[in-house]
Amino acid sequence: MIQDTVTPAKSGRRKRRGSGHAERSSEPGQNLHLRVPYITRNIPTYDLLDESSLEKIEATADRILAEIGIEVREDEETVRLYREAGASVTETAAKAWRVKFEPGMIREILQTAPAEFTQHARNPANNVQIGGKAAVFAPSYGSPFILDADGTRRYGTILDFENLVKLGQSSPWLHHSGGTICEPTDVPVNKRHLDMVYAHMRYSDRGFLGSITAPERAADSIEMCRILFGAEFVDQHCVIMGNFNTTSPLVLDGVTAAGIRTYAEAGQGSIHLPFLLGGAVSPLTMAGSVAQCLAESMSSCALTQLVRPGAPAVLAGFLSSMSLRTGSPTFGTPEPALGSLVMGQLARRMNLPLRCAGNFSTSKMPDGQAMQQAMMSMMSAIQGGANYILHSAGFLDGLLSMSYEKFILDSDMCGALHAYMKGMEVTEDTLAFDALAQFGPGEHLFATDHTLRHYQTAYWDSGMNDDQPWETWAEQGKEDSALRANKRWKKILQEFEAPYLDPAIDGALKDFIAQRKASMPDAWY
């Protein structure tokens, strides 16, 4: 069934912006030679710490799990699974248990977790590899607000959600549709997951994340995938992932645990992310935060293997500093960037895929602060070897807000990272001796055979930068990058055409959504 949803012959439509595969035009930023369904890194990772330091972090994580333990709340089934695997369990309160793991136990359980896996998209050309040398960029996730170009902050709507899915689908530099790109606050809380998952399915033909806010919503997300892909295909392949946060420090709540089990039972992927604010829910010092992050993420990942050995699981870390003057989180700072590098080393030692960092910023506008902080954070994920990079586009206001303009600017930056991670090829042709020899000393190289062969592919071409002389820029209105981005996203949405979706499947999805919505009253909390 997956094949039936995508073939161009069946759609009878020419490829346009919505397909993500437009032909070369006169606009800047085409870079057709860099377009891939996911990046295969050709640059090495940066190993920050030596073996002794890594062993100390791992030993501290083991000590946290063995001596302090993880508190599981309101999920007896998860407690049962941990206990039967050999963990020590002590009931500490009504529906609360302290679970402790002997050193090495979690690593042994995780032996069955795949080092790499494929998340299938409804368009097979957009399947992504998670793990190994692969890097997958996805939009930002979870913001309740939208920051408009004039600095106005407002609640996100389902229209914003659909628009952001369309912008992601239209960018060749993002590989994945993401998840809760913004909260559609105009849809009831208990029903909005249906509209969000449908928007990913309808307006994108890439992989996506499903709901995790309640186990029944996770189940709905998976059931919609069975309609889209076919139940047999879903049972044998990863087509959806859930992004799960532990409740730091060292708590796994019942809703999260049940959601993890729901995805794992269906053989689907899950990301296991402690959200650590240094000084608030984790130690101020980055080594301590990394050790805690490793302990929480490992123990959460292990639950998937106790439910269904071989279920895809992604180790993850969201490390952030704080302003100790105000208590506010800070993003795009150097210390968490170092932590992301170390999480990369630890993930490789565990042979697990990694999610970390992204284009983080606390700025309230898509300005210099926003892009400086974003690059600091994003480059740590790139250099650290992260495989799945959520928050690659749109993140402002410390994750409270999404910005259409920053989404465009971040996407352009992701295009530059395609070129960066491609690395440098050294061959007789790229060494270009003949380019210098053709006309000899003192002559320009514009007309050499080498230049004519390579001029379209030698350099990344930004779709957003203004590299013109000052005089030309001034004559054209002195537009800054935010204004250019504002014009760009409006043009993209105006020209957007959704990728083809089989009408029968579309109808079945709509019927399922209608039935589920009719089965329960609206809930706004």
C-alpha distance (Angstrom), angle and dihedral (degrees) to the residues before:
residue distance angle dihedral
M1 . . .
I2 3.78 . .
Q3 3.80 90.4 .
D4 3.80 92.4 53.2
T5 3.81 94.1 60.9
V6 3.75 98.8 61.3
T7 3.76 120.3 29.5
P8 3.83 112.8 125.8
A9 3.81 90.9 -143.0
K10 3.78 89.6 60.8
S11 3.79 94.0 48.1
G12 3.78 93.9 49.5
R13 3.79 89.2 -153.4
R14 3.76 130.7 121.7
K15 3.77 116.0 -117.6
R16 3.78 113.8 -95.0
R17 3.76 137.9 170.1
G18 3.80 94.2 -67.4
S19 3.79 91.5 61.4
G20 3.79 92.9 59.9
H21 3.82 89.4 -131.5
A22 3.80 105.1 91.5
E23 3.79 118.4 159.8
R24 3.81 119.6 -110.6
S25 3.79 113.6 -74.2
S26 3.78 134.4 178.4
E27 3.82 91.2 -92.9
P28 3.81 118.9 106.3
G29 3.78 121.2 -109.8
Q30 3.82 99.7 48.1
N31 3.84 97.8 132.3
L32 3.80 93.2 166.4
H33 3.80 90.7 172.4
L34 3.82 90.7 63.6
R35 3.81 98.3 51.1
V36 3.79 112.4 115.7
P37 3.83 134.2 149.7
Y38 3.80 87.9 -116.2
I39 3.79 135.2 -7.8
T40 3.78 121.3 -97.0
R41 3.79 103.8 -157.7
N42 3.78 117.6 -126.6
I43 3.78 94.3 178.7
P44 3.81 124.2 80.3
T45 3.78 123.5 -109.0
Y46 3.78 118.4 -111.1
D47 3.80 112.4 -113.9
L48 3.79 105.9 -154.9
L49 3.81 102.0 176.9
D50 3.78 132.0 50.8
E51 3.80 125.0 -123.9
S52 3.79 94.6 -94.6
S53 3.81 93.3 53.7
L54 3.80 92.5 47.7
E55 3.79 90.7 50.6
K56 3.81 90.2 52.3
I57 3.80 91.4 53.0
E58 3.80 91.8 47.9
A59 3.81 91.2 47.7
T60 3.81 90.4 51.2
A61 3.80 90.9 49.9
D62 3.81 88.9 51.4
R63 3.78 90.0 48.5
I64 3.81 91.5 51.1
L65 3.80 90.4 52.6
A66 3.82 94.1 44.2
E67 3.81 102.3 40.7
I68 3.82 105.1 26.1
G69 3.78 101.0 20.8
I70 3.79 134.0 -172.8
E71 3.79 121.8 -69.3
V72 3.80 113.2 -135.6
R73 3.79 116.0 -161.6
E74 3.80 130.4 -160.4
D75 3.80 98.9 -14.4
E76 3.80 114.4 100.7
E77 3.80 92.1 173.9
T78 3.80 92.3 61.2
V79 3.80 90.0 47.4
R80 3.79 89.5 51.1
L81 3.80 92.0 51.5
Y82 3.80 92.7 49.5
R83 3.83 92.2 46.1
E84 3.82 93.5 49.7
A85 3.81 89.1 50.0
G86 3.81 89.3 58.6
A87 3.81 104.9 -91.5
S88 3.79 121.8 142.7
V89 3.82 110.7 -117.1
T90 3.81 127.4 -164.4
E91 3.78 123.0 178.2
T92 3.81 106.8 -132.1
A93 3.82 100.9 174.6
A94 3.78 140.6 -12.3
K95 3.83 105.1 -48.3
A96 3.81 93.0 -6.4
W97 3.81 125.9 108.4
R98 3.81 133.4 -179.4
V99 3.81 108.3 -137.7
K100 3.80 120.1 -164.7
F101 3.78 128.3 -171.0
E102 3.79 128.1 -156.2
P103 3.82 114.1 -121.2
G104 3.79 110.5 -82.2
M105 3.81 94.8 16.6
I106 3.81 95.9 105.8
R107 3.81 92.6 46.6
E108 3.78 90.0 52.5
I109 3.80 91.6 51.6
L110 3.80 90.2 49.4
Q111 3.80 92.4 56.8
T112 3.83 88.6 94.0
A113 3.81 94.6 52.9
P114 3.82 111.5 104.3
A115 3.80 118.1 -110.0
E116 3.81 88.5 -148.2
F117 3.77 134.4 14.0
T118 3.78 140.4 170.4
Q119 3.78 123.3 -118.0
H120 3.77 106.0 -153.8
A121 3.78 121.3 -139.2
R122 3.78 125.4 -156.6
N123 3.80 85.2 -110.4
P124 3.82 103.2 56.1
A125 3.80 89.7 -152.4
N126 3.81 86.3 69.2
N127 3.81 98.1 51.8
V128 3.79 110.1 132.9
Q129 3.77 131.7 -148.0
I130 3.80 115.5 -135.2
G131 3.81 114.3 -158.4
G132 3.79 138.6 16.5
K133 3.81 112.9 52.3
A134 3.81 93.6 -20.8
A135 3.81 123.1 114.5
V136 3.80 121.4 -167.6
F137 3.82 122.9 -168.7
A138 3.82 120.4 -151.7
P139 3.83 132.2 174.7
S140 3.78 124.8 -98.5
Y141 3.79 119.9 -76.4
G142 3.78 141.5 -143.0
S143 3.81 107.3 10.9
P144 3.82 115.8 150.0
F145 3.82 93.5 -161.3
I146 3.79 139.0 58.4
L147 3.80 118.4 -145.0
D148 3.79 108.7 -148.5
A149 3.78 123.7 -150.6
D150 3.81 93.0 -98.5
G151 3.81 92.2 56.5
T152 3.80 95.0 -100.9
R153 3.81 113.4 143.9
R154 3.79 116.9 -151.1
Y155 3.79 137.3 162.2
G156 3.79 116.8 -85.1
T157 3.81 120.4 -110.6
I158 3.78 135.8 -159.6
L159 3.83 87.5 -101.6
D160 3.80 89.3 57.6
F161 3.78 89.3 48.3
E162 3.80 92.2 52.3
N163 3.82 91.6 45.0
L164 3.80 91.8 52.9
V165 3.81 91.9 48.6
K166 3.81 87.7 52.7
L167 3.80 92.2 49.5
G168 3.79 90.1 50.4
Q169 3.79 92.2 48.8
S170 3.80 89.6 49.8
S171 3.80 94.2 54.1
P172 3.81 115.9 87.1
W173 3.80 88.4 -162.6
L174 3.81 95.5 65.1
H175 3.79 117.0 69.8
H176 3.79 103.9 -171.6
S177 3.80 134.0 45.8
G178 3.82 93.4 -132.9
G179 3.78 123.9 -149.3
T180 3.80 131.2 -99.2
I181 3.80 93.8 11.9
C182 3.79 87.3 175.6
E183 3.79 132.9 -13.5
P184 3.82 110.1 -97.6
T185 3.78 94.0 -143.0
D186 3.81 93.8 179.9
V187 3.83 90.1 69.9
P188 3.84 121.0 73.1
V189 3.81 112.8 -95.2
N190 3.81 94.0 -121.7
K191 3.82 92.7 50.9
R192 3.79 106.7 34.3
H193 3.81 93.1 86.6
L194 3.81 88.7 68.2
D195 3.80 92.5 55.0
M196 3.80 92.7 44.0
V197 3.80 95.1 51.4
Y198 3.80 90.3 44.8
A199 3.83 90.9 51.8
H200 3.81 90.0 55.4
M201 3.79 90.9 48.3
R202 3.80 95.4 44.8
Y203 3.80 103.5 39.8
S204 3.80 100.0 32.3
D205 3.78 135.2 44.1
R206 3.80 94.3 -160.7
G207 3.79 133.0 95.2
F208 3.81 118.3 -77.2
L209 3.79 144.9 -176.3
G210 3.80 123.1 -108.0
S211 3.79 134.2 -143.8
I212 3.80 120.9 -67.6
T213 3.81 102.4 170.6
A214 3.82 94.4 100.5
P215 3.81 132.4 5.3
E216 3.81 92.1 -117.1
R217 3.82 89.6 53.5
A218 3.79 89.8 50.2
A219 3.81 87.9 51.1
D220 3.82 90.7 50.3
S221 3.82 90.1 52.3
I222 3.79 91.2 52.7
E223 3.80 92.8 44.9
M224 3.80 90.1 53.7
C225 3.80 87.5 53.3
R226 3.80 89.3 53.8
I227 3.80 88.0 56.3
L228 3.81 92.1 47.4
F229 3.81 99.9 42.4
G230 3.80 104.5 18.2
A231 3.81 125.5 -98.5
E232 3.80 95.6 -102.5
F233 3.80 92.6 50.9
V234 3.81 91.6 49.4
D235 3.79 91.7 50.9
Q236 3.80 90.7 56.4
H237 3.80 102.3 35.2
C238 3.80 139.7 45.7
V239 3.80 108.2 -113.1
I240 3.82 101.0 154.0
M241 3.80 138.5 28.6
G242 3.79 134.8 -159.5
N243 3.80 124.0 -142.1
F244 3.82 107.9 -141.4
N245 3.81 127.5 -170.4
T246 3.77 122.2 -155.9
T247 3.81 113.8 -140.4
S248 3.77 100.6 -111.6
P249 2.90 133.8 -110.8
L250 3.80 96.3 49.7
V251 3.81 102.4 -51.3
L252 3.79 128.9 128.0
D253 3.79 108.0 -168.0
G254 3.79 124.4 -151.0
V255 3.81 97.2 -110.9
T256 3.80 91.7 52.5
A257 3.80 94.3 44.0
A258 3.81 93.0 48.5
G259 3.80 90.5 48.3
I260 3.79 91.6 51.0
R261 3.79 89.5 50.9
T262 3.82 91.3 49.0
Y263 3.79 93.2 55.5
A264 3.80 93.3 42.3
E265 3.81 93.7 49.1
A266 3.81 88.2 56.5
G267 3.82 91.7 47.7
Q268 3.80 91.7 -113.7
G269 3.79 128.5 140.0
S270 3.78 129.2 -95.4
I271 3.79 135.4 -169.8
H272 3.80 117.1 -146.3
L273 3.77 111.8 -151.5
P274 3.79 131.2 175.3
F275 3.83 107.6 -159.9
L276 3.80 99.4 -145.3
L277 3.80 123.6 -169.8
G278 3.78 107.6 -171.5
G279 3.80 111.4 -121.5
A280 3.82 93.1 12.7
V281 3.81 108.0 59.7
S282 3.80 99.8 -3.9
P283 3.81 136.7 33.0
L284 3.79 117.5 -73.8
T285 3.78 91.7 -126.3
M286 3.78 113.6 82.1
A287 3.81 96.0 -135.1
G288 3.80 89.2 58.1
S289 3.82 92.4 46.5
V290 3.81 90.9 50.9
A291 3.81 91.8 50.1
Q292 3.81 90.7 50.5
C293 3.81 90.9 45.4
L294 3.79 91.0 52.8
A295 3.80 92.6 48.8
E296 3.81 94.7 49.2
S297 3.80 96.4 42.8
M298 3.82 94.1 45.3
S299 3.79 94.0 50.7
S300 3.80 91.4 47.1
C301 3.83 92.2 47.8
A302 3.81 89.7 49.8
L303 3.80 90.9 61.7
T304 3.81 89.7 66.5
Q305 3.79 91.5 57.3
L306 3.79 92.4 49.2
V307 3.81 88.6 55.0
R308 3.82 98.5 41.9
P309 3.80 119.8 -4.8
G310 3.78 109.6 -134.0
A311 3.81 95.6 29.0
P312 3.82 108.9 143.0
A313 3.80 113.9 -101.5
V314 3.80 129.1 177.4
L315 3.81 122.6 -152.3
A316 3.80 109.3 -138.1
G317 3.76 145.3 -177.2
F318 3.80 132.7 -166.2
L319 3.79 103.7 -175.3
S320 3.77 120.9 178.3
S321 3.77 139.3 167.8
M322 3.81 127.3 -137.1
S323 3.76 138.0 -136.2
L324 3.78 99.9 -116.7
R325 3.80 89.3 -162.7
T326 3.80 92.8 63.7
G327 3.81 107.3 11.4
S328 3.82 90.4 -120.4
P329 3.82 120.2 140.1
T330 3.79 115.2 -110.7
F331 3.79 123.6 -151.7
G332 3.76 134.5 -165.2
T333 3.81 92.8 33.3
P334 3.82 124.6 141.9
E335 3.82 101.6 -115.0
P336 3.83 96.7 61.1
A337 3.80 87.7 44.6
L338 3.79 88.0 60.3
G339 3.80 88.7 47.7
S340 3.80 90.4 55.5
L341 3.80 90.2 53.6
V342 3.80 89.8 54.1
M343 3.82 93.0 46.2
G344 3.80 85.9 57.0
Q345 3.79 91.1 55.5
L346 3.80 92.1 47.6
A347 3.81 93.4 48.4
R348 3.78 91.0 52.5
R349 3.80 90.6 50.0
M350 3.81 88.8 52.4
N351 3.81 92.5 43.8
L352 3.81 92.2 -127.9
P353 3.82 131.3 130.2
L354 3.81 115.2 -104.2
R355 3.79 136.3 -140.6
C356 3.81 118.4 -169.8
A357 3.83 145.6 136.4
G358 3.82 125.6 -1.2
N359 3.81 137.9 175.2
F360 3.82 93.9 -38.4
S361 3.81 124.3 175.7
T362 3.80 141.2 157.2
S363 3.81 92.6 -155.1
K364 3.81 116.9 120.4
M365 3.80 93.8 -145.3
P366 3.82 135.2 42.5
D367 3.80 89.5 -102.8
G368 3.79 139.6 127.6
Q369 3.82 92.6 -71.1
A370 3.80 90.5 51.6
M371 3.78 95.0 52.5
Q372 3.83 95.4 40.2
Q373 3.81 91.8 52.6
A374 3.79 91.4 42.3
M375 3.79 93.5 53.8
M376 3.82 92.8 47.5
S377 3.78 90.6 53.9
M378 3.81 98.9 37.8
M379 3.78 94.4 49.2
S380 3.80 90.2 55.4
A381 3.81 88.8 58.7
I382 3.81 91.0 47.2
Q383 3.80 95.1 46.6
G384 3.80 92.0 40.6
G385 3.79 94.0 55.8
A386 3.81 100.6 -114.1
N387 3.79 112.2 178.2
Y388 3.80 102.1 -162.3
I389 3.79 115.1 34.2
L390 3.78 113.3 -169.3
H391 3.83 118.3 -174.9
S392 3.81 91.0 42.4
A393 3.81 93.1 140.1
G394 3.81 137.4 28.3
F395 3.84 103.6 13.3
L396 3.84 115.3 148.3
D397 3.79 138.5 144.6
G398 3.82 95.4 35.4
L399 3.85 91.1 -57.8
L400 3.80 92.7 -53.8
S401 3.80 92.4 105.8
M402 3.78 141.5 40.2
S403 3.79 120.8 -148.6
Y404 3.80 124.6 -157.5
E405 3.79 89.6 -155.1
K406 3.78 95.4 50.2
F407 3.79 88.7 45.9
I408 3.81 88.3 61.9
L409 3.81 94.5 43.4
D410 3.81 92.6 47.1
S411 3.80 91.5 48.2
D412 3.79 89.5 54.3
M413 3.80 89.0 50.9
C414 3.80 88.7 52.1
G415 3.79 87.5 56.6
A416 3.80 89.4 56.3
L417 3.81 88.9 51.3
H418 3.80 90.0 56.2
A419 3.80 87.4 61.1
Y420 3.81 93.1 42.1
M421 3.80 94.3 51.1
K422 3.78 92.0 46.1
G423 3.79 86.8 71.8
M424 3.78 128.5 -159.6
E425 3.78 122.8 -50.9
V426 3.81 115.3 -150.4
T427 3.82 113.5 -160.2
E428 3.79 136.5 133.1
D429 3.78 87.9 -92.3
T430 3.82 96.5 49.6
L431 3.81 92.2 44.5
A432 3.80 83.4 62.6
F433 3.80 100.5 -158.8
D434 3.80 88.2 154.5
A435 3.80 91.3 56.3
L436 3.80 90.2 62.1
A437 3.79 94.1 39.1
Q438 3.83 98.1 49.8
F439 3.83 97.1 76.8
G440 3.79 100.2 6.3
P441 3.82 133.1 -142.4
G442 3.77 120.4 -8.8
E443 3.82 95.8 18.0
H444 3.80 125.8 112.8
L445 3.79 120.1 -115.3
F446 3.81 99.7 -139.9
A447 3.80 93.7 106.5
T448 3.79 100.8 38.3
D449 3.77 119.3 122.8
H450 3.80 88.9 -118.8
T451 3.81 92.9 55.4
L452 3.79 92.3 47.9
R453 3.81 90.6 51.2
H454 3.80 95.1 49.5
Y455 3.80 108.7 28.0
Q456 3.80 94.4 103.2
T457 3.80 95.8 47.4
A458 3.81 108.7 27.7
Y459 3.81 96.4 87.1
W460 3.77 136.0 29.9
D461 3.79 108.9 -110.3
S462 3.80 114.9 -145.7
G463 3.76 117.7 -135.0
M464 3.81 91.9 -156.3
N465 3.81 111.0 31.1
D466 3.80 120.5 102.7
D467 3.80 106.5 -139.8
Q468 3.80 97.1 162.7
P469 3.82 124.7 119.6
W470 3.81 114.7 -85.4
E471 3.80 92.0 -109.3
T472 3.81 92.9 56.9
W473 3.81 91.9 44.8
A474 3.80 91.2 50.6
E475 3.81 92.9 47.9
Q476 3.81 89.8 52.6
G477 3.79 94.2 55.6
K478 3.83 105.5 -84.5
E479 3.81 93.1 -96.0
D480 3.80 117.2 -173.4
S481 3.79 124.3 -145.3
A482 3.82 94.8 -96.0
L483 3.81 91.7 56.3
R484 3.79 91.6 47.0
A485 3.81 89.3 50.2
N486 3.82 90.9 49.0
K487 3.80 90.7 55.3
R488 3.80 91.6 44.7
W489 3.82 98.2 54.4
K490 3.79 92.1 46.6
K491 3.80 90.5 51.9
I492 3.81 91.9 48.1
L493 3.80 93.0 52.0
Q494 3.80 92.1 45.4
E495 3.82 90.7 54.8
F496 3.80 97.7 37.0
E497 3.79 119.4 128.3
A498 3.80 117.1 -175.7
P499 3.81 117.6 -122.8
Y500 3.77 114.0 -102.2
L501 3.81 117.5 -83.9
D502 3.79 121.8 -174.5
P503 3.84 105.9 -104.9
A504 3.81 91.7 -136.8
I505 3.80 91.1 55.6
D506 3.79 91.4 43.6
G507 3.80 89.5 52.3
A508 3.80 92.3 48.8
L509 3.81 90.7 51.3
K510 3.81 91.8 50.2
D511 3.82 90.8 48.5
F512 3.80 91.2 51.3
I513 3.81 91.5 49.2
A514 3.80 92.1 48.4
Q515 3.80 92.3 49.9
R516 3.79 93.4 48.0
K517 3.80 92.9 47.8
A518 3.80 91.5 48.1
S519 3.81 90.8 51.8
M520 3.83 94.8 67.1
P521 3.79 139.5 35.4
D522 3.79 119.4 -112.6
A523 3.79 115.6 -85.7
W524 3.80 121.2 -166.6
Y525 3.79 98.5 -170.5
